[in-house]
């Protein structure tokens, strides 16, 4: 699962050099992937992304 806005994707990426799935931000304009951490396994990565998506949908603008 990935969250996408304009040319930026936040999500889980599988990188051949790493055994575990990684949390990263892909900036398509620059064609760069920034890695911010890694997960224990795919189940943990899926749970994190589901929680993040729910959180993003629940957040309201500053009042």
Predicted model as a PDB file, atoms N, CA, C, CB and O in Angstrom, pLDDT in the B-factor column:
MODEL        1                                                                  
ATOM      1  N   UNK A   1       0.848  -1.178   0.000  1.00 76.00           N  
ATOM      2  CA  UNK A   1       0.000   0.000   0.000  1.00 76.00           C  
ATOM      3  C   UNK A   1       0.891   1.239   0.000  1.00 76.00           C  
ATOM      4  CB  UNK A   1      -0.964  -0.001   1.224  1.00 76.00           C  
ATOM      5  O   UNK A   1       1.922   1.287   0.671  1.00 76.00           O  
ATOM      6  N   UNK A   2       0.470   2.228  -0.764  1.00 86.00           N  
ATOM      7  CA  UNK A   2       1.189   3.493  -0.806  1.00 86.00           C  
ATOM      8  C   UNK A   2       0.196   4.642  -0.765  1.00 86.00           C  
ATOM      9  CB  UNK A   2       2.076   3.584  -2.066  1.00 86.00           C  
ATOM     10  O   UNK A   2      -0.894   4.561  -1.331  1.00 86.00           O  
ATOM     11  N   UNK A   3       0.585   5.701  -0.093  1.00 86.00           N  
ATOM     12  CA  UNK A   3      -0.188   6.933  -0.092  1.00 86.00           C  
ATOM     13  C   UNK A   3       0.463   7.847  -1.112  1.00 86.00           C  
ATOM     14  CB  UNK A   3      -0.245   7.598   1.340  1.00 86.00           C  
ATOM     15  O   UNK A   3       1.673   8.070  -1.071  1.00 86.00           O  
ATOM     16  N   UNK A   4      -0.340   8.378  -2.034  1.00 89.00           N  
ATOM     17  CA  UNK A   4       0.206   9.159  -3.147  1.00 89.00           C  
ATOM     18  C   UNK A   4      -0.452  10.528  -3.199  1.00 89.00           C  
ATOM     19  CB  UNK A   4       0.007   8.419  -4.487  1.00 89.00           C  
ATOM     20  O   UNK A   4      -1.671  10.653  -3.087  1.00 89.00           O  
ATOM     21  N   UNK A   5       0.373  11.551  -3.371  1.00 89.00           N  
ATOM     22  CA  UNK A   5      -0.116  12.910  -3.602  1.00 89.00           C  
ATOM     23  C   UNK A   5       0.840  13.567  -4.585  1.00 89.00           C  
ATOM     24  CB  UNK A   5      -0.221  13.735  -2.257  1.00 89.00           C  
ATOM     25  O   UNK A   5       2.046  13.654  -4.352  1.00 89.00           O  
ATOM     26  N   UNK A   6       0.271  14.021  -5.680  1.00 92.00           N  
ATOM     27  CA  UNK A   6       1.069  14.622  -6.763  1.00 92.00           C  
ATOM     28  C   UNK A   6       2.170  13.650  -7.184  1.00 92.00           C  
ATOM     29  CB  UNK A   6       1.686  15.987  -6.313  1.00 92.00           C  
ATOM     30  O   UNK A   6       1.874  12.541  -7.628  1.00 92.00           O  
ATOM     31  N   UNK A   7       3.428  14.047  -7.053  1.00 93.00           N  
ATOM     32  CA  UNK A   7       4.519  13.173  -7.506  1.00 93.00           C  
ATOM     33  C   UNK A   7       5.268  12.527  -6.333  1.00 93.00           C  
ATOM     34  CB  UNK A   7       5.502  13.970  -8.367  1.00 93.00           C  
ATOM     35  O   UNK A   7       6.407  12.087  -6.489  1.00 93.00           O  
ATOM     36  N   UNK A   8       4.625  12.471  -5.161  1.00 94.00           N  
ATOM     37  CA  UNK A   8       5.260  11.898  -3.974  1.00 94.00           C  
ATOM     38  C   UNK A   8       4.459  10.688  -3.491  1.00 94.00           C  
ATOM     39  CB  UNK A   8       5.379  12.959  -2.847  1.00 94.00           C  
ATOM     40  O   UNK A   8       3.236  10.752  -3.364  1.00 94.00           O  
ATOM     41  N   UNK A   9       5.157   9.597  -3.225  1.00 93.00           N  
ATOM     42  CA  UNK A   9       4.543   8.380  -2.693  1.00 93.00           C  
ATOM     43  C   UNK A   9       5.203   8.026  -1.371  1.00 93.00           C  
ATOM     44  CB  UNK A   9       4.665   7.203  -3.699  1.00 93.00           C  
ATOM     45  O   UNK A   9       6.429   7.992  -1.270  1.00 93.00           O  
ATOM     46  N   UNK A  10       4.384   7.763  -0.359  1.00 93.00           N  
ATOM     47  CA  UNK A  10       4.880   7.273   0.928  1.00 93.00           C  
ATOM     48  C   UNK A  10       4.391   5.849   1.047  1.00 93.00           C  
ATOM     49  CB  UNK A  10       4.391   8.166   2.146  1.00 93.00           C  
ATOM     50  O   UNK A  10       3.202   5.575   0.888  1.00 93.00           O  
ATOM     51  N   UNK A  11       5.310   4.941   1.327  1.00 94.00           N  
ATOM     52  CA  UNK A  11       4.862   3.566   1.423  1.00 94.00           C  
ATOM     53  C   UNK A  11       5.959   2.590   1.750  1.00 94.00           C  
ATOM     54  CB  UNK A  11       4.223   3.165   0.168  1.00 94.00           C  
ATOM     55  O   UNK A  11       7.059   2.962   2.158  1.00 94.00           O  
ATOM     56  N   UNK A  12       5.630   1.333   1.561  1.00 96.00           N  
ATOM     57  CA  UNK A  12       6.544   0.230   1.823  1.00 96.00           C  
ATOM     58  C   UNK A  12       7.202  -0.163   0.510  1.00 96.00           C  
ATOM     59  CB  UNK A  12       5.805  -0.983   2.470  1.00 96.00           C  
ATOM     60  O   UNK A  12       6.536  -0.354  -0.508  1.00 96.00           O  
ATOM     61  N   UNK A  13       8.511  -0.278   0.557  1.00 96.00           N  
ATOM     62  CA  UNK A  13       9.281  -0.621  -0.633  1.00 96.00           C  
ATOM     63  C   UNK A  13      10.150  -1.840  -0.338  1.00 96.00           C  
ATOM     64  CB  UNK A  13      10.153   0.578  -1.094  1.00 96.00           C  
ATOM     65  O   UNK A  13      10.716  -1.969   0.747  1.00 96.00           O  
ATOM     66  N   UNK A  14      10.243  -2.723  -1.316  1.00 95.00           N  
ATOM     67  CA  UNK A  14      11.119  -3.883  -1.215  1.00 95.00           C  
ATOM     68  C   UNK A  14      12.354  -3.599  -2.070  1.00 95.00           C  
ATOM     69  CB  UNK A  14      10.388  -5.205  -1.675  1.00 95.00           C  
ATOM     70  O   UNK A  14      12.270  -3.482  -3.293  1.00 95.00           O  
ATOM     71  N   UNK A  15      13.480  -3.494  -1.410  1.00 94.00           N  
ATOM     72  CA  UNK A  15      14.735  -3.152  -2.067  1.00 94.00           C  
ATOM     73  C   UNK A  15      15.585  -4.421  -2.139  1.00 94.00           C  
ATOM     74  CB  UNK A  15      15.490  -1.998  -1.305  1.00 94.00           C  
ATOM     75  O   UNK A  15      15.771  -5.096  -1.126  1.00 94.00           O  
ATOM     76  N   UNK A  16      16.097  -4.749  -3.313  1.00 94.00           N  
ATOM     77  CA  UNK A  16      16.842  -6.006  -3.464  1.00 94.00           C  
ATOM     78  C   UNK A  16      18.008  -6.179  -2.482  1.00 94.00           C  
ATOM     79  CB  UNK A  16      17.370  -6.098  -4.860  1.00 94.00           C  
ATOM     80  O   UNK A  16      18.305  -7.304  -2.079  1.00 94.00           O  
ATOM     81  N   UNK A  17      18.668  -5.088  -2.092  1.00 93.00           N  
ATOM     82  CA  UNK A  17      19.827  -5.173  -1.202  1.00 93.00           C  
ATOM     83  C   UNK A  17      19.438  -5.402   0.261  1.00 93.00           C  
ATOM     84  CB  UNK A  17      20.648  -3.909  -1.313  1.00 93.00           C  
ATOM     85  O   UNK A  17      20.303  -5.666   1.095  1.00 93.00           O  
ATOM     86  N   UNK A  18      18.146  -5.304   0.575  1.00 93.00           N  
ATOM     87  CA  UNK A  18      17.687  -5.441   1.960  1.00 93.00           C  
ATOM     88  C   UNK A  18      16.720  -6.618   2.082  1.00 93.00           C  
ATOM     89  CB  UNK A  18      17.009  -4.136   2.442  1.00 93.00           C  
ATOM     90  O   UNK A  18      15.918  -6.877   1.185  1.00 93.00           O  
ATOM     91  N   UNK A  19      16.811  -7.315   3.194  1.00 94.00           N  
ATOM     92  CA  UNK A  19      15.952  -8.471   3.419  1.00 94.00           C  
ATOM     93  C   UNK A  19      14.560  -8.069   3.886  1.00 94.00           C  
ATOM     94  CB  UNK A  19      16.584  -9.397   4.435  1.00 94.00           C  
ATOM     95  O   UNK A  19      13.580  -8.761   3.610  1.00 94.00           O  
ATOM     96  N   UNK A  20      14.478  -6.937   4.602  1.00 96.00           N  
ATOM     97  CA  UNK A  20      13.209  -6.522   5.199  1.00 96.00           C  
ATOM     98  C   UNK A  20      12.578  -5.385   4.400  1.00 96.00           C  
ATOM     99  CB  UNK A  20      13.418  -6.090   6.658  1.00 96.00           C  
ATOM    100  O   UNK A  20      13.286  -4.605   3.763  1.00 96.00           O  
ATOM    101  N   UNK A  21      11.242  -5.288   4.432  1.00 97.00           N  
ATOM    102  CA  UNK A  21      10.571  -4.181   3.741  1.00 97.00           C  
ATOM    103  C   UNK A  21      10.917  -2.852   4.419  1.00 97.00           C  
ATOM    104  CB  UNK A  21       9.030  -4.396   3.725  1.00 97.00           C  
ATOM    105  O   UNK A  21      11.110  -2.791   5.633  1.00 97.00           O  
ATOM    106  N   UNK A  22      10.991  -1.801   3.619  1.00 97.00           N  
ATOM    107  CA  UNK A  22      11.405  -0.485   4.110  1.00 97.00           C  
ATOM    108  C   UNK A  22      10.289   0.545   3.986  1.00 97.00           C  
ATOM    109  CB  UNK A  22      12.633  -0.006   3.352  1.00 97.00           C  
ATOM    110  O   UNK A  22       9.463   0.486   3.075  1.00 97.00           O  
ATOM    111  N   UNK A  23      10.284   1.482   4.915  1.00 97.00           N  
ATOM    112  CA  UNK A  23       9.403   2.632   4.847  1.00 97.00           C  
ATOM    113  C   UNK A  23      10.146   3.724   4.104  1.00 97.00           C  
ATOM    114  CB  UNK A  23       8.954   3.106   6.268  1.00 97.00           C  
ATOM    115  O   UNK A  23      11.262   4.081   4.481  1.00 97.00           O  
ATOM    116  N   UNK A  24       9.545   4.254   3.060  1.00 96.00           N  
ATOM    117  CA  UNK A  24      10.241   5.270   2.286  1.00 96.00           C  
ATOM    118  C   UNK A  24       9.314   6.258   1.622  1.00 96.00           C  
ATOM    119  CB  UNK A  24      11.085   4.625   1.256  1.00 96.00           C  
ATOM    120  O   UNK A  24       8.097   6.082   1.563  1.00 96.00           O  
ATOM    121  N   UNK A  25       9.940   7.301   1.127  1.00 96.00           N  
ATOM    122  CA  UNK A  25       9.244   8.322   0.351  1.00 96.00           C  
ATOM    123  C   UNK A  25       9.895   8.365  -1.020  1.00 96.00           C  
ATOM    124  CB  UNK A  25       9.293   9.729   1.056  1.00 96.00           C  
ATOM    125  O   UNK A  25      11.103   8.568  -1.142  1.00 96.00           O  
ATOM    126  N   UNK A  26       9.079   8.172  -2.052  1.00 96.00           N  
ATOM    127  CA  UNK A  26       9.553   8.209  -3.435  1.00 96.00           C  
ATOM    128  C   UNK A  26       9.136   9.533  -4.046  1.00 96.00           C  
ATOM    129  CB  UNK A  26       8.994   7.008  -4.266  1.00 96.00           C  
ATOM    130  O   UNK A  26       7.949   9.852  -4.117  1.00 96.00           O  
ATOM    131  N   UNK A  27      10.115  10.296  -4.483  1.00 96.00           N  
ATOM    132  CA  UNK A  27       9.844  11.558  -5.169  1.00 96.00           C  
ATOM    133  C   UNK A  27      10.094  11.317  -6.651  1.00 96.00           C  
ATOM    134  CB  UNK A  27      10.741  12.740  -4.612  1.00 96.00           C  
ATOM    135  O   UNK A  27      11.237  11.265  -7.104  1.00 96.00           O  
ATOM    136  N   UNK A  28       9.007  11.173  -7.393  1.00 93.00           N  
ATOM    137  CA  UNK A  28       9.118  10.826  -8.808  1.00 93.00           C  
ATOM    138  C   UNK A  28       9.795  11.922  -9.623  1.00 93.00           C  
ATOM    139  CB  UNK A  28       7.746  10.542  -9.380  1.00 93.00           C  
ATOM    140  O   UNK A  28      10.505  11.637 -10.588  1.00 93.00           O  
ATOM    141  N   UNK A  29       9.575  13.177  -9.234  1.00 92.00           N  
ATOM    142  CA  UNK A  29      10.178  14.294  -9.958  1.00 92.00           C  
ATOM    143  C   UNK A  29      11.703  14.191  -9.956  1.00 92.00           C  
ATOM    144  CB  UNK A  29       9.738  15.629  -9.342  1.00 92.00           C  
ATOM    145  O   UNK A  29      12.358  14.421 -10.973  1.00 92.00           O  
ATOM    146  N   UNK A  30      12.254  13.840  -8.786  1.00 92.00           N  
ATOM    147  CA  UNK A  30      13.707  13.702  -8.645  1.00 92.00           C  
ATOM    148  C   UNK A  30      14.175  12.279  -8.918  1.00 92.00           C  
ATOM    149  CB  UNK A  30      14.140  14.122  -7.249  1.00 92.00           C  
ATOM    150  O   UNK A  30      15.375  12.024  -9.014  1.00 92.00           O  
ATOM    151  N   UNK A  31      13.219  11.343  -9.044  1.00 92.00           N  
ATOM    152  CA  UNK A  31      13.524   9.923  -9.210  1.00 92.00           C  
ATOM    153  C   UNK A  31      14.412   9.427  -8.067  1.00 92.00           C  
ATOM    154  CB  UNK A  31      14.211   9.674 -10.569  1.00 92.00           C  
ATOM    155  O   UNK A  31      15.415   8.747  -8.283  1.00 92.00           O  
ATOM    156  N   UNK A  32      14.003   9.794  -6.823  1.00 95.00           N  
ATOM    157  CA  UNK A  32      14.767   9.406  -5.641  1.00 95.00           C  
ATOM    158  C   UNK A  32      13.865   8.723  -4.629  1.00 95.00           C  
ATOM    159  CB  UNK A  32      15.447  10.626  -5.009  1.00 95.00           C  
ATOM    160  O   UNK A  32      12.699   9.082  -4.460  1.00 95.00           O  
ATOM    161  N   UNK A  33      14.429   7.738  -3.969  1.00 95.00           N  
ATOM    162  CA  UNK A  33      13.741   7.038  -2.894  1.00 95.00           C  
ATOM    163  C   UNK A  33      14.500   7.304  -1.602  1.00 95.00           C  
ATOM    164  CB  UNK A  33      13.634   5.503  -3.186  1.00 95.00           C  
ATOM    165  O   UNK A  33      15.686   6.996  -1.490  1.00 95.00           O  
ATOM    166  N   UNK A  34      13.802   7.879  -0.632  1.00 96.00           N  
ATOM    167  CA  UNK A  34      14.390   8.171   0.670  1.00 96.00           C  
ATOM    168  C   UNK A  34      13.868   7.133   1.658  1.00 96.00           C  
ATOM    169  CB  UNK A  34      14.050   9.632   1.141  1.00 96.00           C  
ATOM    170  O   UNK A  34      12.659   7.018   1.862  1.00 96.00           O  
ATOM    171  N   UNK A  35      14.773   6.382   2.268  1.00 96.00           N  
ATOM    172  CA  UNK A  35      14.412   5.331   3.208  1.00 96.00           C  
ATOM    173  C   UNK A  35      14.476   5.904   4.622  1.00 96.00           C  
ATOM    174  CB  UNK A  35      15.353   4.092   3.059  1.00 96.00           C  
ATOM    175  O   UNK A  35      15.465   6.529   5.007  1.00 96.00           O  
ATOM    176  N   UNK A  36      13.399   5.682   5.397  1.00 96.00           N  
ATOM    177  CA  UNK A  36      13.323   6.208   6.751  1.00 96.00           C  
ATOM    178  C   UNK A  36      13.310   5.124   7.818  1.00 96.00           C  
ATOM    179  CB  UNK A  36      12.105   7.057   6.892  1.00 96.00           C  
ATOM    180  O   UNK A  36      13.360   5.434   9.008  1.00 96.00           O  
ATOM    181  N   UNK A  37      13.244   3.890   7.426  1.00 95.00           N  
ATOM    182  CA  UNK A  37      13.254   2.804   8.392  1.00 95.00           C  
ATOM    183  C   UNK A  37      12.902   1.494   7.721  1.00 95.00           C  
ATOM    184  CB  UNK A  37      12.288   3.089   9.535  1.00 95.00           C  
ATOM    185  O   UNK A  37      12.666   1.439   6.514  1.00 95.00           O  
ATOM    186  N   UNK A  38      12.871   0.446   8.518  1.00 96.00           N  
ATOM    187  CA  UNK A  38      12.489  -0.852   7.971  1.00 96.00           C  
ATOM    188  C   UNK A  38      11.579  -1.563   8.957  1.00 96.00           C  
ATOM    189  CB  UNK A  38      13.736  -1.713   7.657  1.00 96.00           C  
ATOM    190  O   UNK A  38      11.563  -1.262  10.150  1.00 96.00           O  
ATOM    191  N   UNK A  39      10.826  -2.512   8.429  1.00 97.00           N  
ATOM    192  CA  UNK A  39       9.872  -3.270   9.218  1.00 97.00           C  
ATOM    193  C   UNK A  39      10.403  -4.670   9.467  1.00 97.00           C  
ATOM    194  CB  UNK A  39       8.510  -3.325   8.518  1.00 97.00           C  
ATOM    195  O   UNK A  39      11.290  -5.154   8.764  1.00 97.00           O  
ATOM    196  N   UNK A  40       9.843  -5.306  10.477  1.00 97.00           N  
ATOM    197  CA  UNK A  40      10.228  -6.674  10.806  1.00 97.00           C  
ATOM    198  C   UNK A  40       9.861  -7.632   9.677  1.00 97.00           C  
ATOM    199  CB  UNK A  40       9.562  -7.117  12.111  1.00 97.00           C  
ATOM    200  O   UNK A  40      10.633  -8.522   9.321  1.00 97.00           O  
ATOM    201  N   UNK A  41       8.643  -7.427   9.112  1.00 97.00           N  
ATOM    202  CA  UNK A  41       8.182  -8.284   8.025  1.00 97.00           C  
ATOM    203  C   UNK A  41       7.035  -7.587   7.286  1.00 97.00           C  
ATOM    204  CB  UNK A  41       7.729  -9.675   8.567  1.00 97.00           C  
ATOM    205  O   UNK A  41       6.652  -6.471   7.637  1.00 97.00           O  
ATOM    206  N   UNK A  42       6.495  -8.245   6.270  1.00 96.00           N  
ATOM    207  CA  UNK A  42       5.418  -7.649   5.461  1.00 96.00           C  
ATOM    208  C   UNK A  42       4.142  -7.420   6.261  1.00 96.00           C  
ATOM    209  CB  UNK A  42       5.111  -8.538   4.269  1.00 96.00           C  
ATOM    210  O   UNK A  42       3.426  -6.450   6.012  1.00 96.00           O  
ATOM    211  N   UNK A  43       3.845  -8.295   7.217  1.00 96.00           N  
ATOM    212  CA  UNK A  43       2.639  -8.122   8.027  1.00 96.00           C  
ATOM    213  C   UNK A  43       2.726  -6.842   8.852  1.00 96.00           C  
ATOM    214  CB  UNK A  43       2.428  -9.337   8.950  1.00 96.00           C  
ATOM    215  O   UNK A  43       1.742  -6.110   8.960  1.00 96.00           O  
ATOM    216  N   UNK A  44       3.881  -6.566   9.428  1.00 96.00           N  
ATOM    217  CA  UNK A  44       4.074  -5.330  10.196  1.00 96.00           C  
ATOM    218  C   UNK A  44       3.976  -4.114   9.281  1.00 96.00           C  
ATOM    219  CB  UNK A  44       5.440  -5.343  10.920  1.00 96.00           C  
ATOM    220  O   UNK A  44       3.389  -3.099   9.655  1.00 96.00           O  
ATOM    221  N   UNK A  45       4.540  -4.213   8.100  1.00 96.00           N  
ATOM    222  CA  UNK A  45       4.482  -3.112   7.135  1.00 96.00           C  
ATOM    223  C   UNK A  45       3.042  -2.837   6.718  1.00 96.00           C  
ATOM    224  CB  UNK A  45       5.340  -3.431   5.896  1.00 96.00           C  
ATOM    225  O   UNK A  45       2.632  -1.679   6.643  1.00 96.00           O  
ATOM    226  N   UNK A  46       2.275  -3.882   6.449  1.00 95.00           N  
ATOM    227  CA  UNK A  46       0.870  -3.718   6.066  1.00 95.00           C  
ATOM    228  C   UNK A  46       0.062  -3.072   7.187  1.00 95.00           C  
ATOM    229  CB  UNK A  46       0.256  -5.072   5.693  1.00 95.00           C  
ATOM    230  O   UNK A  46      -0.752  -2.183   6.941  1.00 95.00           O  
ATOM    231  N   UNK A  47       0.291  -3.522   8.415  1.00 96.00           N  
ATOM    232  CA  UNK A  47      -0.424  -2.950   9.555  1.00 96.00           C  
ATOM    233  C   UNK A  47      -0.083  -1.470   9.716  1.00 96.00           C  
ATOM    234  CB  UNK A  47      -0.084  -3.719  10.845  1.00 96.00           C  
ATOM    235  O   UNK A  47      -0.973  -0.652   9.950  1.00 96.00           O  
ATOM    236  N   UNK A  48       1.187  -1.125   9.592  1.00 94.00           N  
ATOM    237  CA  UNK A  48       1.598   0.272   9.709  1.00 94.00           C  
ATOM    238  C   UNK A  48       0.924   1.137   8.653  1.00 94.00           C  
ATOM    239  CB  UNK A  48       3.116   0.390   9.590  1.00 94.00           C  
ATOM    240  O   UNK A  48       0.410   2.212   8.962  1.00 94.00           O  
ATOM    241  N   UNK A  49       0.923   0.676   7.419  1.00 92.00           N  
ATOM    242  CA  UNK A  49       0.339   1.473   6.342  1.00 92.00           C  
ATOM    243  C   UNK A  49      -1.173   1.619   6.516  1.00 92.00           C  
ATOM    244  CB  UNK A  49       0.651   0.839   4.983  1.00 92.00           C  
ATOM    245  O   UNK A  49      -1.726   2.675   6.210  1.00 92.00           O  
ATOM    246  N   UNK A  50      -1.842   0.585   6.999  1.00 93.00           N  
ATOM    247  CA  UNK A  50      -3.285   0.691   7.251  1.00 93.00           C  
ATOM    248  C   UNK A  50      -3.566   1.716   8.342  1.00 93.00           C  
ATOM    249  CB  UNK A  50      -3.870  -0.679   7.648  1.00 93.00           C  
ATOM    250  O   UNK A  50      -4.484   2.527   8.223  1.00 93.00           O  
ATOM    251  N   UNK A  51      -2.767   1.674   9.410  1.00 93.00           N  
ATOM    252  CA  UNK A  51      -2.936   2.637  10.499  1.00 93.00           C  
ATOM    253  C   UNK A  51      -2.628   4.053  10.024  1.00 93.00           C  
ATOM    254  CB  UNK A  51      -2.035   2.269  11.687  1.00 93.00           C  
ATOM    255  O   UNK A  51      -3.330   4.991  10.404  1.00 93.00           O  
ATOM    256  N   UNK A  52      -1.604   4.226   9.212  1.00 90.00           N  
ATOM    257  CA  UNK A  52      -1.242   5.540   8.686  1.00 90.00           C  
ATOM    258  C   UNK A  52      -2.345   6.081   7.786  1.00 90.00           C  
ATOM    259  CB  UNK A  52       0.083   5.466   7.916  1.00 90.00           C  
ATOM    260  O   UNK A  52      -2.693   7.258   7.874  1.00 90.00           O  
ATOM    261  N   UNK A  53      -2.893   5.241   6.926  1.00 87.00           N  
ATOM    262  CA  UNK A  53      -3.976   5.664   6.034  1.00 87.00           C  
ATOM    263  C   UNK A  53      -5.205   6.074   6.839  1.00 87.00           C  
ATOM    264  CB  UNK A  53      -4.337   4.536   5.048  1.00 87.00           C  
ATOM    265  O   UNK A  53      -5.835   7.087   6.535  1.00 87.00           O  
ATOM    266  N   UNK A  54      -5.550   5.291   7.866  1.00 88.00           N  
ATOM    267  CA  UNK A  54      -6.680   5.642   8.720  1.00 88.00           C  
ATOM    268  C   UNK A  54      -6.437   6.959   9.432  1.00 88.00           C  
ATOM    269  CB  UNK A  54      -6.943   4.539   9.738  1.00 88.00           C  
ATOM    270  O   UNK A  54      -7.344   7.785   9.541  1.00 88.00           O  
ATOM    271  N   UNK A  55      -5.232   7.160   9.912  1.00 88.00           N  
ATOM    272  CA  UNK A  55      -4.883   8.388  10.610  1.00 88.00           C  
ATOM    273  C   UNK A  55      -4.987   9.595   9.677  1.00 88.00           C  
ATOM    274  CB  UNK A  55      -3.470   8.287  11.191  1.00 88.00           C  
ATOM    275  O   UNK A  55      -5.542  10.631  10.044  1.00 88.00           O  
ATOM    276  N   UNK A  56      -4.452   9.447   8.481  1.00 82.00           N  
ATOM    277  CA  UNK A  56      -4.487  10.558   7.507  1.00 82.00           C  
ATOM    278  C   UNK A  56      -5.923  10.921   7.128  1.00 82.00           C  
ATOM    279  CB  UNK A  56      -3.691  10.185   6.236  1.00 82.00           C  
ATOM    280  O   UNK A  56      -6.240  12.097   6.948  1.00 82.00           O  
ATOM    281  N   UNK A  57      -6.770   9.935   7.010  1.00 79.00           N  
ATOM    282  CA  UNK A  57      -8.173  10.182   6.672  1.00 79.00           C  
ATOM    283  C   UNK A  57      -8.931  10.832   7.819  1.00 79.00           C  
ATOM    284  CB  UNK A  57      -8.854   8.883   6.281  1.00 79.00           C  
ATOM    285  O   UNK A  57      -9.892  11.568   7.596  1.00 79.00           O  
ATOM    286  N   UNK A  58      -8.497  10.560   9.056  1.00 74.00           N  
ATOM    287  CA  UNK A  58      -9.199  11.067  10.231  1.00 74.00           C  
ATOM    288  C   UNK A  58      -8.761  12.478  10.612  1.00 74.00           C  
ATOM    289  CB  UNK A  58      -8.981  10.136  11.399  1.00 74.00           C  
ATOM    290  O   UNK A  58      -9.489  13.177  11.318  1.00 74.00           O  
ATOM    291  N   UNK A  59      -7.596  12.903  10.161  1.00 64.00           N  
ATOM    292  CA  UNK A  59      -7.049  14.211  10.545  1.00 64.00           C  
ATOM    293  C   UNK A  59      -7.823  15.307   9.821  1.00 64.00           C  
ATOM    294  CB  UNK A  59      -5.522  14.305  10.214  1.00 64.00           C  
ATOM    295  O   UNK A  59      -8.059  15.231   8.615  1.00 64.00           O  
ATOM    296  N   UNK A  60      -8.211  16.320  10.579  1.00 60.00           N  
ATOM    297  CA  UNK A  60      -8.911  17.461  10.007  1.00 60.00           C  
ATOM    298  C   UNK A  60      -7.959  18.654   9.958  1.00 60.00           C  
ATOM    299  CB  UNK A  60     -10.188  17.801  10.829  1.00 60.00           C  
ATOM    300  O   UNK A  60      -6.932  18.672  10.636  1.00 60.00           O  
ATOM    301  N   UNK A  61      -8.308  19.628   9.164  1.00 58.00           N  
ATOM    302  CA  UNK A  61      -7.483  20.826   9.049  1.00 58.00           C  
ATOM    303  C   UNK A  61      -7.423  21.596  10.356  1.00 58.00           C  
ATOM    304  CB  UNK A  61      -8.010  21.723   7.948  1.00 58.00           C  
ATOM    305  O   UNK A  61      -8.283  21.429  11.221  1.00 58.00           O  
ATOM    306  N   UNK A  62      -6.408  22.441  10.499  1.00 54.00           N  
ATOM    307  CA  UNK A  62      -6.272  23.262  11.699  1.00 54.00           C  
ATOM    308  C   UNK A  62      -7.437  24.239  11.789  1.00 54.00           C  
ATOM    309  CB  UNK A  62      -4.924  24.022  11.697  1.00 54.00           C  
ATOM    310  O   UNK A  62      -7.755  24.928  10.820  1.00 54.00           O  
ATOM    311  N   UNK A  63      -8.059  24.294  12.936  1.00 52.00           N  
ATOM    312  CA  UNK A  63      -9.191  25.195  13.164  1.00 52.00           C  
ATOM    313  C   UNK A  63      -8.776  26.351  14.057  1.00 52.00           C  
ATOM    314  CB  UNK A  63     -10.373  24.436  13.791  1.00 52.00           C  
ATOM    315  O   UNK A  63      -9.594  27.219  14.364  1.00 52.00           O  
TER     316      UNK A  63                                                      
ENDMDL                                                                          
END                                                                             
